[in-house]
Amino acid sequence: MRILLVGTGSNLPIPPNGWGGVERVIWAHNVELEKLGHSVDIFNGKDPNELRKKIQDNPYDIVHSHFHRFNEVMAGMCMPYVYTCHAGSWIKRWDGYAKVFQDPWCYPMPFEEMGQRLKKEHHSIWNGADPEIFKPTDKRRGQCVAVGRYEPRKNFERVVDIIRSKPEYQLFLVGPGNERFHGIPNVIVLGNLPEREVGKLMGCSEFFFHLADEEADCLAVKEAGMCGCKMVLSPYNATVFGHSVAWNDPEALSICRDLFADRALELSQQKYTWEKVVDNLLVGYDKFLAWRKSL
């Protein structure tokens, strides 16, 4: 197939040099699709007119966008088009997307958690991790890690509050904007790191925290799972590995240590390698094209 992957129009390159979750997902899709013999282009610009011209000039079999602002460009172009939203709040804004997806050429491909809430023809996909980069090493007892650019919805303050009163634990915070936590006992702020450095850190960490509100299938959760970390997750993300420990339970870390060890690693290796992720992605593309023919 000829496939066009559409980025977010940010200033981050694809692949990114450090932080950039969506950009890393798009690049991983690109690599695996090309391994399978598909012809893949990437559009990472901001100008919708440039995107429109690129599509008009090229007979793509599928256009897969990861950026909602281009939805209106696609509607009405008579080009098979699928859309994946990386913000969990898109269901709240569904009315804004409903008109776009009434176009029979458009098809939602949400992440798994979001797909469970959609009452519309769709195909659920998921994020993954590279097992060559994200793998367990010698775990350091009490070492914790949280990853992501600082945003209020990611609730890093909650993570820091859990750790600051527990001298037997040490938290590494990775991602831009977290400098505000410098100087807090037991917390080490590392800022932005290359992907391989994040993999090494996760590989030797015992615990991984992700307490974000409404984040669809967080990439870092899958990477931590591939590293065999024990996880403290928000209710929004806890279903990924069939595991839920309330983050505000004072015994959350002890519960994780006793009850949650190998499941995330086993499930990640079975389902969440990029190879398996893209196999499922192609099932979705084929499902969409078959659905189109049935209309």
Secondary structure as the mmCIF struct_conf table of DSSP 4:
data_model
#
loop_
_struct_conf.conf_type_id
_struct_conf.id
_struct_conf.beg_label_comp_id
_struct_conf.beg_label_asym_id
_struct_conf.beg_label_seq_id
_struct_conf.end_label_comp_id
_struct_conf.end_label_asym_id
_struct_conf.end_label_seq_id
STRN STRN1 ARG A 2 VAL A 6
BEND BEND1 SER A 10 ASN A 11
BEND BEND2 ILE A 14 PRO A 15
BEND BEND3 ASN A 17 TRP A 19
HELX_RH_AL_P HELX_RH_AL_P1 GLY A 21 LYS A 35
TURN_TY1_P TURN_TY1_P1 LEU A 36 GLY A 37
STRN STRN2 SER A 39 PHE A 43
BEND BEND4 LYS A 46 LYS A 46
HELX_RH_AL_P HELX_RH_AL_P2 PRO A 48 ASP A 57
BEND BEND5 ASN A 58 ASN A 58
BEND BEND6 ASP A 61 ASP A 61
STRN STRN3 ILE A 62 SER A 65
HELX_RH_3T_P HELX_RH_3T_P1 HIS A 68 PHE A 70
HELX_RH_AL_P HELX_RH_AL_P3 ASN A 71 MET A 74
TURN_TY1_P TURN_TY1_P2 ALA A 75 GLY A 76
BEND BEND7 MET A 77 MET A 77
BEND BEND8 MET A 79 MET A 79
STRN STRN4 TYR A 81 TYR A 83
STRN STRN5 ALA A 87 ALA A 87
HELX_RH_3T_P HELX_RH_3T_P2 GLY A 88 ILE A 91
TURN_TY1_P TURN_TY1_P3 LYS A 92 ARG A 93
HELX_RH_AL_P HELX_RH_AL_P4 TRP A 94 PHE A 101
TURN_TY1_P TURN_TY1_P4 GLN A 102 GLN A 102
BEND BEND9 ASP A 103 ASP A 103
TURN_TY1_P TURN_TY1_P5 PRO A 104 TRP A 105
STRN STRN6 CYS A 106 PRO A 108
STRN STRN7 PHE A 111 PHE A 111
HELX_RH_AL_P HELX_RH_AL_P5 GLU A 112 GLY A 115
TURN_TY1_P TURN_TY1_P6 GLN A 116 ARG A 117
BEND BEND10 LYS A 120 GLU A 121
STRN STRN8 ILE A 125 ILE A 125
STRN STRN9 ALA A 129 ALA A 129
TURN_TY1_P TURN_TY1_P7 PRO A 131 ILE A 133
BEND BEND11 PHE A 134 PHE A 134
BEND BEND12 ASP A 138 ASP A 138
STRN STRN10 ARG A 140 VAL A 147
BEND BEND13 GLY A 148 GLY A 148
HELX_RH_3T_P HELX_RH_3T_P3 PRO A 152 LYS A 154
HELX_RH_AL_P HELX_RH_AL_P6 PHE A 156 ARG A 164
TURN_TY1_P TURN_TY1_P8 SER A 165 SER A 165
TURN_TY1_P TURN_TY1_P9 PRO A 167 GLU A 168
STRN STRN11 GLN A 170 VAL A 174
BEND BEND14 GLY A 175 GLY A 175
TURN_TY1_P TURN_TY1_P10 PRO A 176 GLY A 177
HELX_RH_3T_P HELX_RH_3T_P4 ASN A 178 PHE A 181
TURN_TY1_P TURN_TY1_P11 HIS A 182 GLY A 183
TURN_TY1_P TURN_TY1_P12 PRO A 185 ASN A 186
STRN STRN12 VAL A 187 GLY A 191
BEND BEND15 ASN A 192 ASN A 192
HELX_RH_AL_P HELX_RH_AL_P7 GLU A 195 CYS A 204
STRN STRN13 SER A 205 HIS A 210
BEND BEND16 ASP A 213 GLU A 214
STRN STRN14 GLU A 215 GLU A 215
TURN_TY1_P TURN_TY1_P13 ALA A 216 ASP A 217
HELX_RH_AL_P HELX_RH_AL_P8 LEU A 219 MET A 226
TURN_TY1_P TURN_TY1_P14 CYS A 227 GLY A 228
STRN STRN15 LYS A 230 LEU A 233
TURN_TY1_P TURN_TY1_P15 PRO A 235 ASN A 237
HELX_RH_3T_P HELX_RH_3T_P5 ALA A 238 PHE A 241
TURN_TY1_P TURN_TY1_P16 GLY A 242 GLY A 242
TURN_TY1_P TURN_TY1_P17 TRP A 247 ASN A 248
TURN_TY1_P TURN_TY1_P18 PRO A 250 GLU A 251
HELX_RH_AL_P HELX_RH_AL_P9 ALA A 252 LEU A 259
BEND BEND17 ALA A 261 ASP A 262
HELX_RH_AL_P HELX_RH_AL_P10 ARG A 263 LYS A 271
STRN STRN16 THR A 273 THR A 273
HELX_RH_AL_P HELX_RH_AL_P11 TRP A 274 SER A 294
#
